Amino acid sequence: MMSTVALRRSWAQDLDTPTLYELLKLRVEVFVVEQKCAYPELDGQDLLPETRHLWLDDEGEVIATLRLLEEHEDGVKSFRIGRLCTAVEARGHGYTTRLLQAALAETGSHTVRLNAQTYLIDLYTKHGFEVDGAEFIEDGVAHVPMRRG
């Protein structure tokens, strides 16, 4: 029998502790352990009232996640996608695309920004993002700012 991968979404304040733990665990496995980046994973933004978490659940296991933040500048609301990652064993099945599409469906016509690892520019370009600045190094990894809208 094939497993069913379910898309899940939660506002920060509605996220239960075990689920938050699983989301953070996957992010640490990918960014800290696999990519060998020592960075401040617990940055104070996961529990902000306007923060949304999206993830894919494969029979109780979190296999991919992203964080959607609201930003406000000069009274204009925009969004920032970050902490997007997929478990090693779940890659190659379109899960990243599924999460991105779900997040973008929530943002409507608002501007969306992200800092993409440089090797992923093509992935984000397929979803309407454009490079929006010079490459920079963050936590030892090359990134580029990108925006949509």
MODELLER restraints for C-alpha pairs under 7 A, 6 or more apart:
rsr = mdl.restraints
at = mdl.atoms
rsr.add(forms.Gaussian(group=physical.xy_distance, feature=features.Distance(at['CA:3:A'], at['CA:58:A']), mean=6.78, stdev=0.5))
rsr.add(forms.Gaussian(group=physical.xy_distance, feature=features.Distance(at['CA:3:A'], at['CA:59:A']), mean=6.87, stdev=0.5))
rsr.add(forms.Gaussian(group=physical.xy_distance, feature=features.Distance(at['CA:4:A'], at['CA:58:A']), mean=6.23, stdev=0.5))
rsr.add(forms.Gaussian(group=physical.xy_distance, feature=features.Distance(at['CA:4:A'], at['CA:59:A']), mean=6.90, stdev=0.5))
rsr.add(forms.Gaussian(group=physical.xy_distance, feature=features.Distance(at['CA:5:A'], at['CA:56:A']), mean=6.25, stdev=0.5))
rsr.add(forms.Gaussian(group=physical.xy_distance, feature=features.Distance(at['CA:5:A'], at['CA:57:A']), mean=5.48, stdev=0.5))
rsr.add(forms.Gaussian(group=physical.xy_distance, feature=features.Distance(at['CA:5:A'], at['CA:58:A']), mean=4.53, stdev=0.5))
rsr.add(forms.Gaussian(group=physical.xy_distance, feature=features.Distance(at['CA:5:A'], at['CA:59:A']), mean=7.00, stdev=0.5))
rsr.add(forms.Gaussian(group=physical.xy_distance, feature=features.Distance(at['CA:6:A'], at['CA:56:A']), mean=5.52, stdev=0.5))
rsr.add(forms.Gaussian(group=physical.xy_distance, feature=features.Distance(at['CA:6:A'], at['CA:57:A']), mean=5.11, stdev=0.5))
rsr.add(forms.Gaussian(group=physical.xy_distance, feature=features.Distance(at['CA:6:A'], at['CA:58:A']), mean=6.48, stdev=0.5))
rsr.add(forms.Gaussian(group=physical.xy_distance, feature=features.Distance(at['CA:7:A'], at['CA:55:A']), mean=5.97, stdev=0.5))
rsr.add(forms.Gaussian(group=physical.xy_distance, feature=features.Distance(at['CA:7:A'], at['CA:56:A']), mean=4.70, stdev=0.5))
rsr.add(forms.Gaussian(group=physical.xy_distance, feature=features.Distance(at['CA:7:A'], at['CA:57:A']), mean=6.42, stdev=0.5))
rsr.add(forms.Gaussian(group=physical.xy_distance, feature=features.Distance(at['CA:8:A'], at['CA:54:A']), mean=5.64, stdev=0.5))
rsr.add(forms.Gaussian(group=physical.xy_distance, feature=features.Distance(at['CA:8:A'], at['CA:55:A']), mean=5.26, stdev=0.5))
rsr.add(forms.Gaussian(group=physical.xy_distance, feature=features.Distance(at['CA:8:A'], at['CA:56:A']), mean=5.98, stdev=0.5))
rsr.add(forms.Gaussian(group=physical.xy_distance, feature=features.Distance(at['CA:8:A'], at['CA:57:A']), mean=6.96, stdev=0.5))
rsr.add(forms.Gaussian(group=physical.xy_distance, feature=features.Distance(at['CA:9:A'], at['CA:53:A']), mean=5.64, stdev=0.5))
rsr.add(forms.Gaussian(group=physical.xy_distance, feature=features.Distance(at['CA:9:A'], at['CA:54:A']), mean=4.39, stdev=0.5))
rsr.add(forms.Gaussian(group=physical.xy_distance, feature=features.Distance(at['CA:9:A'], at['CA:55:A']), mean=6.45, stdev=0.5))
rsr.add(forms.Gaussian(group=physical.xy_distance, feature=features.Distance(at['CA:10:A'], at['CA:52:A']), mean=5.69, stdev=0.5))
rsr.add(forms.Gaussian(group=physical.xy_distance, feature=features.Distance(at['CA:10:A'], at['CA:53:A']), mean=5.33, stdev=0.5))
rsr.add(forms.Gaussian(group=physical.xy_distance, feature=features.Distance(at['CA:10:A'], at['CA:54:A']), mean=6.58, stdev=0.5))
rsr.add(forms.Gaussian(group=physical.xy_distance, feature=features.Distance(at['CA:11:A'], at['CA:50:A']), mean=6.94, stdev=0.5))
rsr.add(forms.Gaussian(group=physical.xy_distance, feature=features.Distance(at['CA:11:A'], at['CA:51:A']), mean=5.98, stdev=0.5))
rsr.add(forms.Gaussian(group=physical.xy_distance, feature=features.Distance(at['CA:11:A'], at['CA:52:A']), mean=4.49, stdev=0.5))
rsr.add(forms.Gaussian(group=physical.xy_distance, feature=features.Distance(at['CA:11:A'], at['CA:53:A']), mean=6.32, stdev=0.5))
rsr.add(forms.Gaussian(group=physical.xy_distance, feature=features.Distance(at['CA:12:A'], at['CA:46:A']), mean=6.49, stdev=0.5))
rsr.add(forms.Gaussian(group=physical.xy_distance, feature=features.Distance(at['CA:12:A'], at['CA:47:A']), mean=4.93, stdev=0.5))
rsr.add(forms.Gaussian(group=physical.xy_distance, feature=features.Distance(at['CA:12:A'], at['CA:48:A']), mean=6.34, stdev=0.5))
rsr.add(forms.Gaussian(group=physical.xy_distance, feature=features.Distance(at['CA:12:A'], at['CA:49:A']), mean=5.97, stdev=0.5))
rsr.add(forms.Gaussian(group=physical.xy_distance, feature=features.Distance(at['CA:12:A'], at['CA:51:A']), mean=5.46, stdev=0.5))
rsr.add(forms.Gaussian(group=physical.xy_distance, feature=features.Distance(at['CA:12:A'], at['CA:52:A']), mean=5.72, stdev=0.5))
rsr.add(forms.Gaussian(group=physical.xy_distance, feature=features.Distance(at['CA:12:A'], at['CA:53:A']), mean=6.77, stdev=0.5))
rsr.add(forms.Gaussian(group=physical.xy_distance, feature=features.Distance(at['CA:13:A'], at['CA:47:A']), mean=6.48, stdev=0.5))
rsr.add(forms.Gaussian(group=physical.xy_distance, feature=features.Distance(at['CA:13:A'], at['CA:49:A']), mean=6.22, stdev=0.5))
rsr.add(forms.Gaussian(group=physical.xy_distance, feature=features.Distance(at['CA:22:A'], at['CA:62:A']), mean=6.45, stdev=0.5))
rsr.add(forms.Gaussian(group=physical.xy_distance, feature=features.Distance(at['CA:23:A'], at['CA:62:A']), mean=6.77, stdev=0.5))
rsr.add(forms.Gaussian(group=physical.xy_distance, feature=features.Distance(at['CA:23:A'], at['CA:65:A']), mean=6.62, stdev=0.5))
rsr.add(forms.Gaussian(group=physical.xy_distance, feature=features.Distance(at['CA:26:A'], at['CA:87:A']), mean=6.79, stdev=0.5))
rsr.add(forms.Gaussian(group=physical.xy_distance, feature=features.Distance(at['CA:27:A'], at['CA:83:A']), mean=6.87, stdev=0.5))
rsr.add(forms.Gaussian(group=physical.xy_distance, feature=features.Distance(at['CA:27:A'], at['CA:85:A']), mean=6.58, stdev=0.5))
rsr.add(forms.Gaussian(group=physical.xy_distance, feature=features.Distance(at['CA:30:A'], at['CA:85:A']), mean=6.82, stdev=0.5))
rsr.add(forms.Gaussian(group=physical.xy_distance, feature=features.Distance(at['CA:30:A'], at['CA:87:A']), mean=6.92, stdev=0.5))
rsr.add(forms.Gaussian(group=physical.xy_distance, feature=features.Distance(at['CA:31:A'], at['CA:37:A']), mean=5.88, stdev=0.5))
rsr.add(forms.Gaussian(group=physical.xy_distance, feature=features.Distance(at['CA:32:A'], at['CA:38:A']), mean=5.73, stdev=0.5))
rsr.add(forms.Gaussian(group=physical.xy_distance, feature=features.Distance(at['CA:37:A'], at['CA:139:A']), mean=5.82, stdev=0.5))
rsr.add(forms.Gaussian(group=physical.xy_distance, feature=features.Distance(at['CA:37:A'], at['CA:140:A']), mean=6.73, stdev=0.5))
rsr.add(forms.Gaussian(group=physical.xy_distance, feature=features.Distance(at['CA:38:A'], at['CA:139:A']), mean=6.67, stdev=0.5))
rsr.add(forms.Gaussian(group=physical.xy_distance, feature=features.Distance(at['CA:39:A'], at['CA:139:A']), mean=6.11, stdev=0.5))
rsr.add(forms.Gaussian(group=physical.xy_distance, feature=features.Distance(at['CA:50:A'], at['CA:69:A']), mean=6.76, stdev=0.5))
rsr.add(forms.Gaussian(group=physical.xy_distance, feature=features.Distance(at['CA:50:A'], at['CA:70:A']), mean=6.16, stdev=0.5))
rsr.add(forms.Gaussian(group=physical.xy_distance, feature=features.Distance(at['CA:51:A'], at['CA:68:A']), mean=5.93, stdev=0.5))
rsr.add(forms.Gaussian(group=physical.xy_distance, feature=features.Distance(at['CA:51:A'], at['CA:69:A']), mean=4.89, stdev=0.5))
rsr.add(forms.Gaussian(group=physical.xy_distance, feature=features.Distance(at['CA:51:A'], at['CA:70:A']), mean=6.59, stdev=0.5))
rsr.add(forms.Gaussian(group=physical.xy_distance, feature=features.Distance(at['CA:52:A'], at['CA:67:A']), mean=6.05, stdev=0.5))
rsr.add(forms.Gaussian(group=physical.xy_distance, feature=features.Distance(at['CA:52:A'], at['CA:68:A']), mean=5.10, stdev=0.5))
rsr.add(forms.Gaussian(group=physical.xy_distance, feature=features.Distance(at['CA:52:A'], at['CA:69:A']), mean=6.53, stdev=0.5))
rsr.add(forms.Gaussian(group=physical.xy_distance, feature=features.Distance(at['CA:53:A'], at['CA:66:A']), mean=6.15, stdev=0.5))
rsr.add(forms.Gaussian(group=physical.xy_distance, feature=features.Distance(at['CA:53:A'], at['CA:67:A']), mean=4.80, stdev=0.5))
rsr.add(forms.Gaussian(group=physical.xy_distance, feature=features.Distance(at['CA:53:A'], at['CA:68:A']), mean=6.20, stdev=0.5))
rsr.add(forms.Gaussian(group=physical.xy_distance, feature=features.Distance(at['CA:54:A'], at['CA:65:A']), mean=5.71, stdev=0.5))
rsr.add(forms.Gaussian(group=physical.xy_distance, feature=features.Distance(at['CA:54:A'], at['CA:66:A']), mean=5.48, stdev=0.5))
rsr.add(forms.Gaussian(group=physical.xy_distance, feature=features.Distance(at['CA:54:A'], at['CA:67:A']), mean=6.40, stdev=0.5))
rsr.add(forms.Gaussian(group=physical.xy_distance, feature=features.Distance(at['CA:54:A'], at['CA:99:A']), mean=6.94, stdev=0.5))
rsr.add(forms.Gaussian(group=physical.xy_distance, feature=features.Distance(at['CA:55:A'], at['CA:62:A']), mean=6.74, stdev=0.5))
rsr.add(forms.Gaussian(group=physical.xy_distance, feature=features.Distance(at['CA:55:A'], at['CA:64:A']), mean=5.46, stdev=0.5))
rsr.add(forms.Gaussian(group=physical.xy_distance, feature=features.Distance(at['CA:55:A'], at['CA:65:A']), mean=4.11, stdev=0.5))
rsr.add(forms.Gaussian(group=physical.xy_distance, feature=features.Distance(at['CA:55:A'], at['CA:66:A']), mean=6.37, stdev=0.5))
rsr.add(forms.Gaussian(group=physical.xy_distance, feature=features.Distance(at['CA:55:A'], at['CA:99:A']), mean=6.95, stdev=0.5))
rsr.add(forms.Gaussian(group=physical.xy_distance, feature=features.Distance(at['CA:56:A'], at['CA:62:A']), mean=5.83, stdev=0.5))
rsr.add(forms.Gaussian(group=physical.xy_distance, feature=features.Distance(at['CA:56:A'], at['CA:63:A']), mean=5.75, stdev=0.5))
rsr.add(forms.Gaussian(group=physical.xy_distance, feature=features.Distance(at['CA:56:A'], at['CA:64:A']), mean=5.25, stdev=0.5))
rsr.add(forms.Gaussian(group=physical.xy_distance, feature=features.Distance(at['CA:56:A'], at['CA:65:A']), mean=6.45, stdev=0.5))
rsr.add(forms.Gaussian(group=physical.xy_distance, feature=features.Distance(at['CA:57:A'], at['CA:63:A']), mean=6.12, stdev=0.5))
rsr.add(forms.Gaussian(group=physical.xy_distance, feature=features.Distance(at['CA:63:A'], at['CA:86:A']), mean=5.77, stdev=0.5))
rsr.add(forms.Gaussian(group=physical.xy_distance, feature=features.Distance(at['CA:63:A'], at['CA:87:A']), mean=5.22, stdev=0.5))
rsr.add(forms.Gaussian(group=physical.xy_distance, feature=features.Distance(at['CA:63:A'], at['CA:90:A']), mean=6.34, stdev=0.5))
rsr.add(forms.Gaussian(group=physical.xy_distance, feature=features.Distance(at['CA:64:A'], at['CA:85:A']), mean=5.58, stdev=0.5))
rsr.add(forms.Gaussian(group=physical.xy_distance, feature=features.Distance(at['CA:64:A'], at['CA:86:A']), mean=4.07, stdev=0.5))
rsr.add(forms.Gaussian(group=physical.xy_distance, feature=features.Distance(at['CA:64:A'], at['CA:87:A']), mean=6.09, stdev=0.5))
rsr.add(forms.Gaussian(group=physical.xy_distance, feature=features.Distance(at['CA:64:A'], at['CA:95:A']), mean=6.93, stdev=0.5))
rsr.add(forms.Gaussian(group=physical.xy_distance, feature=features.Distance(at['CA:65:A'], at['CA:84:A']), mean=5.57, stdev=0.5))
rsr.add(forms.Gaussian(group=physical.xy_distance, feature=features.Distance(at['CA:65:A'], at['CA:85:A']), mean=5.65, stdev=0.5))
rsr.add(forms.Gaussian(group=physical.xy_distance, feature=features.Distance(at['CA:65:A'], at['CA:86:A']), mean=6.59, stdev=0.5))
rsr.add(forms.Gaussian(group=physical.xy_distance, feature=features.Distance(at['CA:66:A'], at['CA:81:A']), mean=6.96, stdev=0.5))
rsr.add(forms.Gaussian(group=physical.xy_distance, feature=features.Distance(at['CA:66:A'], at['CA:82:A']), mean=6.02, stdev=0.5))
rsr.add(forms.Gaussian(group=physical.xy_distance, feature=features.Distance(at['CA:66:A'], at['CA:83:A']), mean=5.21, stdev=0.5))
rsr.add(forms.Gaussian(group=physical.xy_distance, feature=features.Distance(at['CA:66:A'], at['CA:84:A']), mean=4.11, stdev=0.5))
rsr.add(forms.Gaussian(group=physical.xy_distance, feature=features.Distance(at['CA:66:A'], at['CA:85:A']), mean=6.63, stdev=0.5))
rsr.add(forms.Gaussian(group=physical.xy_distance, feature=features.Distance(at['CA:67:A'], at['CA:81:A']), mean=5.83, stdev=0.5))
rsr.add(forms.Gaussian(group=physical.xy_distance, feature=features.Distance(at['CA:67:A'], at['CA:82:A']), mean=5.25, stdev=0.5))
rsr.add(forms.Gaussian(group=physical.xy_distance, feature=features.Distance(at['CA:67:A'], at['CA:83:A']), mean=5.73, stdev=0.5))
rsr.add(forms.Gaussian(group=physical.xy_distance, feature=features.Distance(at['CA:67:A'], at['CA:84:A']), mean=6.78, stdev=0.5))
rsr.add(forms.Gaussian(group=physical.xy_distance, feature=features.Distance(at['CA:68:A'], at['CA:79:A']), mean=6.73, stdev=0.5))
rsr.add(forms.Gaussian(group=physical.xy_distance, feature=features.Distance(at['CA:68:A'], at['CA:80:A']), mean=5.76, stdev=0.5))
rsr.add(forms.Gaussian(group=physical.xy_distance, feature=features.Distance(at['CA:68:A'], at['CA:81:A']), mean=4.80, stdev=0.5))
rsr.add(forms.Gaussian(group=physical.xy_distance, feature=features.Distance(at['CA:68:A'], at['CA:82:A']), mean=6.54, stdev=0.5))
rsr.add(forms.Gaussian(group=physical.xy_distance, feature=features.Distance(at['CA:68:A'], at['CA:103:A']), mean=6.98, stdev=0.5))
rsr.add(forms.Gaussian(group=physical.xy_distance, feature=features.Distance(at['CA:69:A'], at['CA:79:A']), mean=5.53, stdev=0.5))
rsr.add(forms.Gaussian(group=physical.xy_distance, feature=features.Distance(at['CA:69:A'], at['CA:80:A']), mean=5.03, stdev=0.5))
rsr.add(forms.Gaussian(group=physical.xy_distance, feature=features.Distance(at['CA:69:A'], at['CA:81:A']), mean=6.44, stdev=0.5))
rsr.add(forms.Gaussian(group=physical.xy_distance, feature=features.Distance(at['CA:70:A'], at['CA:77:A']), mean=6.86, stdev=0.5))
rsr.add(forms.Gaussian(group=physical.xy_distance, feature=features.Distance(at['CA:70:A'], at['CA:78:A']), mean=5.93, stdev=0.5))
rsr.add(forms.Gaussian(group=physical.xy_distance, feature=features.Distance(at['CA:70:A'], at['CA:79:A']), mean=4.56, stdev=0.5))
rsr.add(forms.Gaussian(group=physical.xy_distance, feature=features.Distance(at['CA:70:A'], at['CA:80:A']), mean=6.36, stdev=0.5))
rsr.add(forms.Gaussian(group=physical.xy_distance, feature=features.Distance(at['CA:71:A'], at['CA:77:A']), mean=5.75, stdev=0.5))
rsr.add(forms.Gaussian(group=physical.xy_distance, feature=features.Distance(at['CA:71:A'], at['CA:78:A']), mean=5.14, stdev=0.5))
rsr.add(forms.Gaussian(group=physical.xy_distance, feature=features.Distance(at['CA:71:A'], at['CA:79:A']), mean=5.51, stdev=0.5))
rsr.add(forms.Gaussian(group=physical.xy_distance, feature=features.Distance(at['CA:71:A'], at['CA:80:A']), mean=6.98, stdev=0.5))
rsr.add(forms.Gaussian(group=physical.xy_distance, feature=features.Distance(at['CA:72:A'], at['CA:78:A']), mean=6.24, stdev=0.5))
rsr.add(forms.Gaussian(group=physical.xy_distance, feature=features.Distance(at['CA:78:A'], at['CA:110:A']), mean=5.43, stdev=0.5))
rsr.add(forms.Gaussian(group=physical.xy_distance, feature=features.Distance(at['CA:78:A'], at['CA:111:A']), mean=5.01, stdev=0.5))
rsr.add(forms.Gaussian(group=physical.xy_distance, feature=features.Distance(at['CA:78:A'], at['CA:112:A']), mean=5.92, stdev=0.5))
rsr.add(forms.Gaussian(group=physical.xy_distance, feature=features.Distance(at['CA:79:A'], at['CA:107:A']), mean=6.88, stdev=0.5))
rsr.add(forms.Gaussian(group=physical.xy_distance, feature=features.Distance(at['CA:79:A'], at['CA:111:A']), mean=6.31, stdev=0.5))
rsr.add(forms.Gaussian(group=physical.xy_distance, feature=features.Distance(at['CA:79:A'], at['CA:112:A']), mean=4.68, stdev=0.5))
rsr.add(forms.Gaussian(group=physical.xy_distance, feature=features.Distance(at['CA:79:A'], at['CA:113:A']), mean=6.27, stdev=0.5))
rsr.add(forms.Gaussian(group=physical.xy_distance, feature=features.Distance(at['CA:80:A'], at['CA:112:A']), mean=5.51, stdev=0.5))
rsr.add(forms.Gaussian(group=physical.xy_distance, feature=features.Distance(at['CA:80:A'], at['CA:113:A']), mean=4.75, stdev=0.5))
rsr.add(forms.Gaussian(group=physical.xy_distance, feature=features.Distance(at['CA:80:A'], at['CA:114:A']), mean=5.55, stdev=0.5))
rsr.add(forms.Gaussian(group=physical.xy_distance, feature=features.Distance(at['CA:81:A'], at['CA:113:A']), mean=6.38, stdev=0.5))
rsr.add(forms.Gaussian(group=physical.xy_distance, feature=features.Distance(at['CA:81:A'], at['CA:114:A']), mean=5.24, stdev=0.5))
rsr.add(forms.Gaussian(group=physical.xy_distance, feature=features.Distance(at['CA:82:A'], at['CA:114:A']), mean=6.27, stdev=0.5))
rsr.add(forms.Gaussian(group=physical.xy_distance, feature=features.Distance(at['CA:86:A'], at['CA:96:A']), mean=6.83, stdev=0.5))
rsr.add(forms.Gaussian(group=physical.xy_distance, feature=features.Distance(at['CA:109:A'], at['CA:149:A']), mean=6.97, stdev=0.5))
rsr.add(forms.Gaussian(group=physical.xy_distance, feature=features.Distance(at['CA:110:A'], at['CA:149:A']), mean=6.56, stdev=0.5))
rsr.add(forms.Gaussian(group=physical.xy_distance, feature=features.Distance(at['CA:111:A'], at['CA:147:A']), mean=6.93, stdev=0.5))
rsr.add(forms.Gaussian(group=physical.xy_distance, feature=features.Distance(at['CA:111:A'], at['CA:148:A']), mean=5.64, stdev=0.5))
rsr.add(forms.Gaussian(group=physical.xy_distance, feature=features.Distance(at['CA:111:A'], at['CA:149:A']), mean=4.53, stdev=0.5))
rsr.add(forms.Gaussian(group=physical.xy_distance, feature=features.Distance(at['CA:112:A'], at['CA:147:A']), mean=5.54, stdev=0.5))
rsr.add(forms.Gaussian(group=physical.xy_distance, feature=features.Distance(at['CA:112:A'], at['CA:148:A']), mean=5.16, stdev=0.5))
rsr.add(forms.Gaussian(group=physical.xy_distance, feature=features.Distance(at['CA:112:A'], at['CA:149:A']), mean=6.58, stdev=0.5))
rsr.add(forms.Gaussian(group=physical.xy_distance, feature=features.Distance(at['CA:113:A'], at['CA:146:A']), mean=5.70, stdev=0.5))
rsr.add(forms.Gaussian(group=physical.xy_distance, feature=features.Distance(at['CA:113:A'], at['CA:147:A']), mean=4.32, stdev=0.5))
rsr.add(forms.Gaussian(group=physical.xy_distance, feature=features.Distance(at['CA:113:A'], at['CA:148:A']), mean=6.48, stdev=0.5))
rsr.add(forms.Gaussian(group=physical.xy_distance, feature=features.Distance(at['CA:114:A'], at['CA:145:A']), mean=5.97, stdev=0.5))
rsr.add(forms.Gaussian(group=physical.xy_distance, feature=features.Distance(at['CA:114:A'], at['CA:146:A']), mean=5.42, stdev=0.5))
rsr.add(forms.Gaussian(group=physical.xy_distance, feature=features.Distance(at['CA:114:A'], at['CA:147:A']), mean=6.43, stdev=0.5))
rsr.add(forms.Gaussian(group=physical.xy_distance, feature=features.Distance(at['CA:115:A'], at['CA:143:A']), mean=6.01, stdev=0.5))
rsr.add(forms.Gaussian(group=physical.xy_distance, feature=features.Distance(at['CA:115:A'], at['CA:144:A']), mean=5.51, stdev=0.5))
rsr.add(forms.Gaussian(group=physical.xy_distance, feature=features.Distance(at['CA:115:A'], at['CA:145:A']), mean=4.46, stdev=0.5))
rsr.add(forms.Gaussian(group=physical.xy_distance, feature=features.Distance(at['CA:115:A'], at['CA:146:A']), mean=6.05, stdev=0.5))
rsr.add(forms.Gaussian(group=physical.xy_distance, feature=features.Distance(at['CA:116:A'], at['CA:143:A']), mean=5.21, stdev=0.5))
rsr.add(forms.Gaussian(group=physical.xy_distance, feature=features.Distance(at['CA:116:A'], at['CA:144:A']), mean=5.36, stdev=0.5))
rsr.add(forms.Gaussian(group=physical.xy_distance, feature=features.Distance(at['CA:116:A'], at['CA:145:A']), mean=6.28, stdev=0.5))
rsr.add(forms.Gaussian(group=physical.xy_distance, feature=features.Distance(at['CA:116:A'], at['CA:146:A']), mean=6.80, stdev=0.5))
rsr.add(forms.Gaussian(group=physical.xy_distance, feature=features.Distance(at['CA:117:A'], at['CA:141:A']), mean=6.96, stdev=0.5))
rsr.add(forms.Gaussian(group=physical.xy_distance, feature=features.Distance(at['CA:117:A'], at['CA:142:A']), mean=5.83, stdev=0.5))
rsr.add(forms.Gaussian(group=physical.xy_distance, feature=features.Distance(at['CA:117:A'], at['CA:143:A']), mean=4.24, stdev=0.5))
rsr.add(forms.Gaussian(group=physical.xy_distance, feature=features.Distance(at['CA:117:A'], at['CA:144:A']), mean=6.50, stdev=0.5))
rsr.add(forms.Gaussian(group=physical.xy_distance, feature=features.Distance(at['CA:118:A'], at['CA:142:A']), mean=5.63, stdev=0.5))
rsr.add(forms.Gaussian(group=physical.xy_distance, feature=features.Distance(at['CA:118:A'], at['CA:143:A']), mean=4.79, stdev=0.5))
rsr.add(forms.Gaussian(group=physical.xy_distance, feature=features.Distance(at['CA:118:A'], at['CA:144:A']), mean=5.83, stdev=0.5))
rsr.add(forms.Gaussian(group=physical.xy_distance, feature=features.Distance(at['CA:128:A'], at['CA:148:A']), mean=5.83, stdev=0.5))
rsr.add(forms.Gaussian(group=physical.xy_distance, feature=features.Distance(at['CA:129:A'], at['CA:146:A']), mean=5.93, stdev=0.5))
rsr.add(forms.Gaussian(group=physical.xy_distance, feature=features.Distance(at['CA:129:A'], at['CA:147:A']), mean=5.11, stdev=0.5))
rsr.add(forms.Gaussian(group=physical.xy_distance, feature=features.Distance(at['CA:129:A'], at['CA:148:A']), mean=4.46, stdev=0.5))
rsr.add(forms.Gaussian(group=physical.xy_distance, feature=features.Distance(at['CA:130:A'], at['CA:146:A']), mean=5.26, stdev=0.5))
rsr.add(forms.Gaussian(group=physical.xy_distance, feature=features.Distance(at['CA:130:A'], at['CA:147:A']), mean=5.48, stdev=0.5))
rsr.add(forms.Gaussian(group=physical.xy_distance, feature=features.Distance(at['CA:130:A'], at['CA:148:A']), mean=6.37, stdev=0.5))
rsr.add(forms.Gaussian(group=physical.xy_distance, feature=features.Distance(at['CA:131:A'], at['CA:144:A']), mean=6.66, stdev=0.5))
rsr.add(forms.Gaussian(group=physical.xy_distance, feature=features.Distance(at['CA:131:A'], at['CA:145:A']), mean=5.96, stdev=0.5))
rsr.add(forms.Gaussian(group=physical.xy_distance, feature=features.Distance(at['CA:131:A'], at['CA:146:A']), mean=4.35, stdev=0.5))
rsr.add(forms.Gaussian(group=physical.xy_distance, feature=features.Distance(at['CA:131:A'], at['CA:147:A']), mean=6.62, stdev=0.5))
rsr.add(forms.Gaussian(group=physical.xy_distance, feature=features.Distance(at['CA:132:A'], at['CA:145:A']), mean=5.30, stdev=0.5))
rsr.add(forms.Gaussian(group=physical.xy_distance, feature=features.Distance(at['CA:132:A'], at['CA:146:A']), mean=4.81, stdev=0.5))
rsr.add(forms.Gaussian(group=physical.xy_distance, feature=features.Distance(at['CA:132:A'], at['CA:147:A']), mean=6.12, stdev=0.5))
rsr.add(forms.Gaussian(group=physical.xy_distance, feature=features.Distance(at['CA:133:A'], at['CA:144:A']), mean=6.64, stdev=0.5))
rsr.add(forms.Gaussian(group=physical.xy_distance, feature=features.Distance(at['CA:133:A'], at['CA:145:A']), mean=5.61, stdev=0.5))
rsr.add(forms.Gaussian(group=physical.xy_distance, feature=features.Distance(at['CA:134:A'], at['CA:144:A']), mean=6.20, stdev=0.5))
rsr.add(forms.Gaussian(group=physical.xy_distance, feature=features.Distance(at['CA:135:A'], at['CA:142:A']), mean=6.61, stdev=0.5))
rsr.add(forms.Gaussian(group=physical.xy_distance, feature=features.Distance(at['CA:135:A'], at['CA:143:A']), mean=5.56, stdev=0.5))
rsr.add(forms.Gaussian(group=physical.xy_distance, feature=features.Distance(at['CA:135:A'], at['CA:144:A']), mean=4.49, stdev=0.5))
rsr.add(forms.Gaussian(group=physical.xy_distance, feature=features.Distance(at['CA:136:A'], at['CA:142:A']), mean=5.70, stdev=0.5))
rsr.add(forms.Gaussian(group=physical.xy_distance, feature=features.Distance(at['CA:136:A'], at['CA:143:A']), mean=5.36, stdev=0.5))
rsr.add(forms.Gaussian(group=physical.xy_distance, feature=features.Distance(at['CA:136:A'], at['CA:144:A']), mean=6.20, stdev=0.5))
rsr.add(forms.Gaussian(group=physical.xy_distance, feature=features.Distance(at['CA:137:A'], at['CA:143:A']), mean=5.92, stdev=0.5))
